[in-house]
Amino acid sequence: QIFTSVIVALVTFAALWWLGLEHAAVWGVVAGLLNSIPYFGPVVVTIAVAVVGYMQFGAIAPTLSVAGWPMP
């Protein structure tokens, strides 16, 4: 479980950093910690990152990208 959470944290950090979200490392750690809560944890992180992404970018397309929605 710990190994999986570390992988989730690192991949989340890398993806959010690549997309340009501020404080990507913090969100990576939060994603890794909440990964241990089945179903609820990932949903909370997705919603929180989407809100922060919208606050930072102010547009729907980058917000959906940050939240993990596939863009065409």
Gaussian input, Z-matrix of N, CA and C with variables (Angstrom, degrees):
# hf/3-21g

backbone

0 1
 N
 C     1     B1
 C     2     B2     1     A1
 N     3     B3     2     A2     1     D1
 C     4     B4     3     A3     2     D2
 C     5     B5     4     A4     3     D3
 N     6     B6     5     A5     4     D4
 C     7     B7     6     A6     5     D5
 C     8     B8     7     A7     6     D6
 N     9     B9     8     A8     7     D7
 C    10    B10     9     A9     8     D8
 C    11    B11    10    A10     9     D9
 N    12    B12    11    A11    10    D10
 C    13    B13    12    A12    11    D11
 C    14    B14    13    A13    12    D12
 N    15    B15    14    A14    13    D13
 C    16    B16    15    A15    14    D14
 C    17    B17    16    A16    15    D15
 N    18    B18    17    A17    16    D16
 C    19    B19    18    A18    17    D17
 C    20    B20    19    A19    18    D18
 N    21    B21    20    A20    19    D19
 C    22    B22    21    A21    20    D20
 C    23    B23    22    A22    21    D21
 N    24    B24    23    A23    22    D22
 C    25    B25    24    A24    23    D23
 C    26    B26    25    A25    24    D24
 N    27    B27    26    A26    25    D25
 C    28    B28    27    A27    26    D26
 C    29    B29    28    A28    27    D27
 N    30    B30    29    A29    28    D28
 C    31    B31    30    A30    29    D29
 C    32    B32    31    A31    30    D30
 N    33    B33    32    A32    31    D31
 C    34    B34    33    A33    32    D32
 C    35    B35    34    A34    33    D33
 N    36    B36    35    A35    34    D34
 C    37    B37    36    A36    35    D35
 C    38    B38    37    A37    36    D36
 N    39    B39    38    A38    37    D37
 C    40    B40    39    A39    38    D38
 C    41    B41    40    A40    39    D39
 N    42    B42    41    A41    40    D40
 C    43    B43    42    A42    41    D41
 C    44    B44    43    A43    42    D42
 N    45    B45    44    A44    43    D43
 C    46    B46    45    A45    44    D44
 C    47    B47    46    A46    45    D45
 N    48    B48    47    A47    46    D46
 C    49    B49    48    A48    47    D47
 C    50    B50    49    A49    48    D48
 N    51    B51    50    A50    49    D49
 C    52    B52    51    A51    50    D50
 C    53    B53    52    A52    51    D51
 N    54    B54    53    A53    52    D52
 C    55    B55    54    A54    53    D53
 C    56    B56    55    A55    54    D54
 N    57    B57    56    A56    55    D55
 C    58    B58    57    A57    56    D56
 C    59    B59    58    A58    57    D57
 N    60    B60    59    A59    58    D58
 C    61    B61    60    A60    59    D59
 C    62    B62    61    A61    60    D60
 N    63    B63    62    A62    61    D61
 C    64    B64    63    A63    62    D62
 C    65    B65    64    A64    63    D63
 N    66    B66    65    A65    64    D64
 C    67    B67    66    A66    65    D65
 C    68    B68    67    A67    66    D66
 N    69    B69    68    A68    67    D67
 C    70    B70    69    A69    68    D68
 C    71    B71    70    A70    69    D69
 N    72    B72    71    A71    70    D70
 C    73    B73    72    A72    71    D71
 C    74    B74    73    A73    72    D72
 N    75    B75    74    A74    73    D73
 C    76    B76    75    A75    74    D74
 C    77    B77    76    A76    75    D75
 N    78    B78    77    A77    76    D76
 C    79    B79    78    A78    77    D77
 C    80    B80    79    A79    78    D78
 N    81    B81    80    A80    79    D79
 C    82    B82    81    A81    80    D80
 C    83    B83    82    A82    81    D81
 N    84    B84    83    A83    82    D82
 C    85    B85    84    A84    83    D83
 C    86    B86    85    A85    84    D84
 N    87    B87    86    A86    85    D85
 C    88    B88    87    A87    86    D86
 C    89    B89    88    A88    87    D87
 N    90    B90    89    A89    88    D88
 C    91    B91    90    A90    89    D89
 C    92    B92    91    A91    90    D90
 N    93    B93    92    A92    91    D91
 C    94    B94    93    A93    92    D92
 C    95    B95    94    A94    93    D93
 N    96    B96    95    A95    94    D94
 C    97    B97    96    A96    95    D95
 C    98    B98    97    A97    96    D96
 N    99    B99    98    A98    97    D97
 C   100   B100    99    A99    98    D98
 C   101   B101   100   A100    99    D99
 N   102   B102   101   A101   100   D100
 C   103   B103   102   A102   101   D101
 C   104   B104   103   A103   102   D102
 N   105   B105   104   A104   103   D103
 C   106   B106   105   A105   104   D104
 C   107   B107   106   A106   105   D105
 N   108   B108   107   A107   106   D106
 C   109   B109   108   A108   107   D107
 C   110   B110   109   A109   108   D108
 N   111   B111   110   A110   109   D109
 C   112   B112   111   A111   110   D110
 C   113   B113   112   A112   111   D111
 N   114   B114   113   A113   112   D112
 C   115   B115   114   A114   113   D113
 C   116   B116   115   A115   114   D114
 N   117   B117   116   A116   115   D115
 C   118   B118   117   A117   116   D116
 C   119   B119   118   A118   117   D117
 N   120   B120   119   A119   118   D118
 C   121   B121   120   A120   119   D119
 C   122   B122   121   A121   120   D120
 N   123   B123   122   A122   121   D121
 C   124   B124   123   A123   122   D122
 C   125   B125   124   A124   123   D123
 N   126   B126   125   A125   124   D124
 C   127   B127   126   A126   125   D125
 C   128   B128   127   A127   126   D126
 N   129   B129   128   A128   127   D127
 C   130   B130   129   A129   128   D128
 C   131   B131   130   A130   129   D129
 N   132   B132   131   A131   130   D130
 C   133   B133   132   A132   131   D131
 C   134   B134   133   A133   132   D132
 N   135   B135   134   A134   133   D133
 C   136   B136   135   A135   134   D134
 C   137   B137   136   A136   135   D135
 N   138   B138   137   A137   136   D136
 C   139   B139   138   A138   137   D137
 C   140   B140   139   A139   138   D138
 N   141   B141   140   A140   139   D139
 C   142   B142   141   A141   140   D140
 C   143   B143   142   A142   141   D141
 N   144   B144   143   A143   142   D142
 C   145   B145   144   A144   143   D143
 C   146   B146   145   A145   144   D144
 N   147   B147   146   A146   145   D145
 C   148   B148   147   A147   146   D146
 C   149   B149   148   A148   147   D147
 N   150   B150   149   A149   148   D148
 C   151   B151   150   A150   149   D149
 C   152   B152   151   A151   150   D150
 N   153   B153   152   A152   151   D151
 C   154   B154   153   A153   152   D152
 C   155   B155   154   A154   153   D153
 N   156   B156   155   A155   154   D154
 C   157   B157   156   A156   155   D155
 C   158   B158   157   A157   156   D156
 N   159   B159   158   A158   157   D157
 C   160   B160   159   A159   158   D158
 C   161   B161   160   A160   159   D159
 N   162   B162   161   A161   160   D160
 C   163   B163   162   A162   161   D161
 C   164   B164   163   A163   162   D162
 N   165   B165   164   A164   163   D163
 C   166   B166   165   A165   164   D164
 C   167   B167   166   A166   165   D165
 N   168   B168   167   A167   166   D166
 C   169   B169   168   A168   167   D167
 C   170   B170   169   A169   168   D168
 N   171   B171   170   A170   169   D169
 C   172   B172   171   A171   170   D170
 C   173   B173   172   A172   171   D171
 N   174   B174   173   A173   172   D172
 C   175   B175   174   A174   173   D173
 C   176   B176   175   A175   174   D174
 N   177   B177   176   A176   175   D175
 C   178   B178   177   A177   176   D176
 C   179   B179   178   A178   177   D177
 N   180   B180   179   A179   178   D178
 C   181   B181   180   A180   179   D179
 C   182   B182   181   A181   180   D180
 N   183   B183   182   A182   181   D181
 C   184   B184   183   A183   182   D182
 C   185   B185   184   A184   183   D183
 N   186   B186   185   A185   184   D184
 C   187   B187   186   A186   185   D185
 C   188   B188   187   A187   186   D186
 N   189   B189   188   A188   187   D187
 C   190   B190   189   A189   188   D188
 C   191   B191   190   A190   189   D189
 N   192   B192   191   A191   190   D190
 C   193   B193   192   A192   191   D191
 C   194   B194   193   A193   192   D192
 N   195   B195   194   A194   193   D193
 C   196   B196   195   A195   194   D194
 C   197   B197   196   A196   195   D195
 N   198   B198   197   A197   196   D196
 C   199   B199   198   A198   197   D197
 C   200   B200   199   A199   198   D198
 N   201   B201   200   A200   199   D199
 C   202   B202   201   A201   200   D200
 C   203   B203   202   A202   201   D201
 N   204   B204   203   A203   202   D202
 C   205   B205   204   A204   203   D203
 C   206   B206   205   A205   204   D204
 N   207   B207   206   A206   205   D205
 C   208   B208   207   A207   206   D206
 C   209   B209   208   A208   207   D207
 N   210   B210   209   A209   208   D208
 C   211   B211   210   A210   209   D209
 C   212   B212   211   A211   210   D210
 N   213   B213   212   A212   211   D211
 C   214   B214   213   A213   212   D212
 C   215   B215   214   A214   213   D213

   B1=1.4513
   B2=1.5364
   B3=1.3129
   B4=1.4655
   B5=1.5290
   B6=1.3196
   B7=1.4629
   B8=1.5287
   B9=1.3161
   B10=1.4582
   B11=1.5261
   B12=1.3120
   B13=1.4628
   B14=1.5243
   B15=1.3284
   B16=1.4655
   B17=1.5251
   B18=1.3211
   B19=1.4659
   B20=1.5287
   B21=1.3347
   B22=1.4674
   B23=1.5226
   B24=1.3287
   B25=1.4659
   B26=1.5279
   B27=1.3172
   B28=1.4634
   B29=1.5265
   B30=1.3131
   B31=1.4605
   B32=1.5285
   B33=1.3277
   B34=1.4651
   B35=1.5174
   B36=1.3249
   B37=1.4647
   B38=1.5223
   B39=1.3252
   B40=1.4654
   B41=1.5321
   B42=1.3242
   B43=1.4673
   B44=1.5234
   B45=1.3232
   B46=1.4632
   B47=1.5239
   B48=1.3274
   B49=1.4630
   B50=1.5283
   B51=1.3369
   B52=1.4582
   B53=1.5278
   B54=1.3506
   B55=1.4622
   B56=1.5285
   B57=1.3300
   B58=1.4574
   B59=1.5138
   B60=1.3326
   B61=1.4575
   B62=1.5275
   B63=1.3274
   B64=1.4562
   B65=1.5281
   B66=1.3069
   B67=1.4708
   B68=1.5317
   B69=1.3184
   B70=1.4648
   B71=1.5216
   B72=1.3284
   B73=1.4648
   B74=1.5237
   B75=1.3182
   B76=1.4697
   B77=1.5214
   B78=1.3254
   B79=1.4598
   B80=1.5197
   B81=1.3175
   B82=1.4584
   B83=1.5141
   B84=1.3209
   B85=1.4714
   B86=1.5311
   B87=1.3256
   B88=1.4698
   B89=1.5271
   B90=1.3227
   B91=1.4655
   B92=1.5239
   B93=1.3203
   B94=1.4613
   B95=1.5209
   B96=1.3292
   B97=1.4637
   B98=1.5267
   B99=1.3216
   B100=1.4651
   B101=1.5205
   B102=1.3172
   B103=1.4505
   B104=1.5264
   B105=1.3079
   B106=1.4648
   B107=1.5267
   B108=1.3294
   B109=1.4618
   B110=1.5267
   B111=1.3221
   B112=1.4675
   B113=1.5333
   B114=1.2988
   B115=1.4659
   B116=1.5273
   B117=1.2985
   B118=1.4611
   B119=1.5317
   B120=1.3175
   B121=1.4647
   B122=1.5179
   B123=1.3311
   B124=1.4622
   B125=1.5300
   B126=1.3209
   B127=1.4613
   B128=1.5260
   B129=1.3225
   B130=1.4651
   B131=1.5241
   B132=1.3171
   B133=1.4663
   B134=1.5272
   B135=1.3139
   B136=1.4606
   B137=1.5168
   B138=1.3313
   B139=1.4653
   B140=1.5229
   B141=1.3227
   B142=1.4669
   B143=1.5304
   B144=1.3079
   B145=1.4683
   B146=1.5320
   B147=1.3212
   B148=1.4632
   B149=1.5222
   B150=1.3151
   B151=1.4728
   B152=1.5236
   B153=1.3257
   B154=1.4611
   B155=1.5290
   B156=1.3206
   B157=1.4611
   B158=1.5161
   B159=1.3149
   B160=1.4634
   B161=1.5226
   B162=1.3253
   B163=1.4626
   B164=1.5259
   B165=1.3227
   B166=1.4618
   B167=1.5256
   B168=1.3303
   B169=1.4557
   B170=1.5288
   B171=1.3296
   B172=1.4528
   B173=1.5180
   B174=1.3212
   B175=1.4607
   B176=1.5310
   B177=1.3049
   B178=1.4582
   B179=1.5302
   B180=1.3230
   B181=1.4694
   B182=1.5287
   B183=1.3443
   B184=1.4672
   B185=1.5230
   B186=1.3292
   B187=1.4635
   B188=1.5180
   B189=1.3135
   B190=1.4630
   B191=1.5207
   B192=1.3208
   B193=1.4712
   B194=1.5130
   B195=1.3300
   B196=1.4628
   B197=1.5377
   B198=1.3336
   B199=1.4581
   B200=1.5289
   B201=1.3330
   B202=1.4554
   B203=1.5076
   B204=1.3141
   B205=1.4507
   B206=1.5225
   B207=1.3102
   B208=1.4775
   B209=1.5198
   B210=1.3070
   B211=1.4623
   B212=1.5221
   B213=1.3380
   B214=1.4855
   B215=1.5063
   A1=110.53
   A2=116.89
   A3=120.30
   A4=110.55
   A5=116.60
   A6=120.20
   A7=110.68
   A8=116.42
   A9=120.87
   A10=111.03
   A11=117.71
   A12=121.17
   A13=111.71
   A14=117.18
   A15=120.67
   A16=110.23
   A17=116.93
   A18=120.82
   A19=110.22
   A20=117.34
   A21=121.27
   A22=110.12
   A23=116.91
   A24=120.99
   A25=111.09
   A26=117.25
   A27=120.82
   A28=112.57
   A29=116.62
   A30=120.12
   A31=110.48
   A32=117.03
   A33=120.41
   A34=110.04
   A35=117.05
   A36=120.40
   A37=111.01
   A38=116.98
   A39=120.91
   A40=111.26
   A41=116.80
   A42=120.03
   A43=111.26
   A44=117.00
   A45=119.92
   A46=111.57
   A47=116.96
   A48=120.85
   A49=110.10
   A50=116.24
   A51=121.38
   A52=111.18
   A53=116.58
   A54=120.67
   A55=112.55
   A56=117.39
   A57=121.11
   A58=115.52
   A59=118.02
   A60=120.29
   A61=109.81
   A62=116.06
   A63=120.24
   A64=109.58
   A65=115.94
   A66=123.69
   A67=112.08
   A68=116.00
   A69=121.07
   A70=111.68
   A71=117.75
   A72=120.36
   A73=111.12
   A74=116.30
   A75=119.96
   A76=109.97
   A77=116.46
   A78=119.72
   A79=111.99
   A80=117.08
   A81=119.84
   A82=111.85
   A83=116.23
   A84=120.18
   A85=110.38
   A86=116.69
   A87=120.41
   A88=110.30
   A89=117.11
   A90=120.62
   A91=110.92
   A92=116.63
   A93=119.99
   A94=112.43
   A95=116.47
   A96=120.06
   A97=111.97
   A98=116.40
   A99=119.45
   A100=112.99
   A101=117.52
   A102=121.05
   A103=111.67
   A104=117.37
   A105=120.73
   A106=113.09
   A107=117.43
   A108=121.18
   A109=107.45
   A110=117.36
   A111=119.61
   A112=112.41
   A113=115.61
   A114=126.08
   A115=113.27
   A116=117.81
   A117=122.63
   A118=111.74
   A119=118.32
   A120=122.49
   A121=113.75
   A122=118.63
   A123=119.47
   A124=113.23
   A125=117.58
   A126=120.19
   A127=110.05
   A128=117.03
   A129=121.16
   A130=110.28
   A131=117.11
   A132=120.78
   A133=110.54
   A134=117.84
   A135=121.08
   A136=111.55
   A137=116.95
   A138=120.79
   A139=110.60
   A140=117.01
   A141=120.61
   A142=111.14
   A143=117.14
   A144=120.71
   A145=110.04
   A146=117.47
   A147=120.05
   A148=110.64
   A149=117.37
   A150=120.67
   A151=110.34
   A152=116.44
   A153=120.46
   A154=110.37
   A155=117.11
   A156=120.38
   A157=111.77
   A158=117.10
   A159=119.55
   A160=111.06
   A161=116.24
   A162=119.45
   A163=111.26
   A164=117.01
   A165=120.19
   A166=112.09
   A167=117.56
   A168=120.75
   A169=113.18
   A170=117.93
   A171=121.62
   A172=115.13
   A173=116.94
   A174=120.88
   A175=109.05
   A176=115.73
   A177=120.32
   A178=112.60
   A179=118.91
   A180=121.26
   A181=112.74
   A182=119.61
   A183=117.32
   A184=112.72
   A185=116.41
   A186=119.77
   A187=110.34
   A188=116.97
   A189=120.42
   A190=111.14
   A191=117.22
   A192=120.24
   A193=111.19
   A194=116.50
   A195=121.05
   A196=110.15
   A197=116.43
   A198=120.52
   A199=112.97
   A200=116.86
   A201=119.73
   A202=114.39
   A203=118.35
   A204=121.41
   A205=109.02
   A206=118.24
   A207=119.69
   A208=111.10
   A209=115.42
   A210=121.04
   A211=109.20
   A212=116.82
   A213=119.55
   A214=111.71
   D1=-42.59
   D2=179.99
   D3=-65.27
   D4=-43.08
   D5=178.92
   D6=-60.05
   D7=-44.92
   D8=179.12
   D9=-62.67
   D10=-42.20
   D11=179.32
   D12=-64.52
   D13=-36.68
   D14=177.17
   D15=-66.16
   D16=-42.08
   D17=177.81
   D18=-62.86
   D19=-43.82
   D20=178.04
   D21=-60.00
   D22=-44.02
   D23=-179.77
   D24=-61.91
   D25=-45.29
   D26=-178.49
   D27=-66.98
   D28=-43.22
   D29=-179.39
   D30=-69.01
   D31=-39.49
   D32=177.73
   D33=-63.61
   D34=-45.48
   D35=176.85
   D36=-57.10
   D37=-48.92
   D38=-177.06
   D39=-61.59
   D40=-43.53
   D41=-178.57
   D42=-66.73
   D43=-44.94
   D44=-178.65
   D45=-69.25
   D46=-35.49
   D47=176.26
   D48=-64.44
   D49=-43.82
   D50=179.67
   D51=-62.99
   D52=-35.15
   D53=179.13
   D54=-79.90
   D55=-9.57
   D56=175.27
   D57=90.82
   D58=16.92
   D59=179.03
   D60=-75.54
   D61=133.27
   D62=177.68
   D63=-68.42
   D64=149.09
   D65=178.95
   D66=59.20
   D67=39.94
   D68=-179.45
   D69=-60.62
   D70=-33.38
   D71=-179.79
   D72=-65.94
   D73=-39.40
   D74=178.42
   D75=-63.32
   D76=-44.69
   D77=179.78
   D78=-67.05
   D79=-31.36
   D80=174.57
   D81=-64.12
   D82=-43.96
   D83=178.42
   D84=-64.56
   D85=-43.80
   D86=178.85
   D87=-60.84
   D88=-42.99
   D89=178.75
   D90=-62.87
   D91=-40.95
   D92=178.20
   D93=-64.29
   D94=-41.70
   D95=179.69
   D96=-68.97
   D97=-44.68
   D98=-177.83
   D99=-77.26
   D100=-9.56
   D101=176.06
   D102=-61.17
   D103=-23.52
   D104=-178.59
   D105=-77.61
   D106=-9.27
   D107=177.46
   D108=-97.95
   D109=109.36
   D110=-175.42
   D111=-59.28
   D112=137.08
   D113=176.26
   D114=63.47
   D115=-53.67
   D116=-173.75
   D117=-69.25
   D118=-43.33
   D119=-177.19
   D120=-58.43
   D121=-54.09
   D122=178.93
   D123=-62.62
   D124=-33.57
   D125=178.22
   D126=-66.44
   D127=-42.27
   D128=179.00
   D129=-62.07
   D130=-44.89
   D131=179.96
   D132=-64.03
   D133=-43.06
   D134=179.87
   D135=-60.84
   D136=-45.97
   D137=179.86
   D138=-65.79
   D139=-43.87
   D140=-178.87
   D141=-63.89
   D142=-43.37
   D143=-179.91
   D144=-67.51
   D145=-35.57
   D146=177.05
   D147=-64.61
   D148=-42.56
   D149=178.75
   D150=-63.52
   D151=-46.59
   D152=179.64
   D153=-64.53
   D154=-39.58
   D155=177.92
   D156=-62.61
   D157=-41.04
   D158=178.10
   D159=-67.02
   D160=-39.67
   D161=177.98
   D162=-63.71
   D163=-37.27
   D164=-178.77
   D165=-77.84
   D166=-47.66
   D167=-172.66
   D168=-91.36
   D169=-29.86
   D170=178.02
   D171=69.87
   D172=20.13
   D173=179.62
   D174=-142.94
   D175=156.36
   D176=-175.48
   D177=-74.16
   D178=-42.73
   D179=-175.65
   D180=-58.79
   D181=-50.49
   D182=178.19
   D183=-67.45
   D184=-29.91
   D185=177.75
   D186=-63.91
   D187=-44.04
   D188=178.45
   D189=-65.44
   D190=-36.84
   D191=177.19
   D192=-63.12
   D193=-44.51
   D194=-179.46
   D195=-65.19
   D196=-36.32
   D197=-178.74
   D198=-77.20
   D199=-6.31
   D200=176.23
   D201=97.31
   D202=8.48
   D203=177.38
   D204=-77.58
   D205=127.37
   D206=-178.90
   D207=-67.22
   D208=130.21
   D209=179.69
   D210=-100.50
   D211=142.45
   D212=-179.80
   D213=-70.83

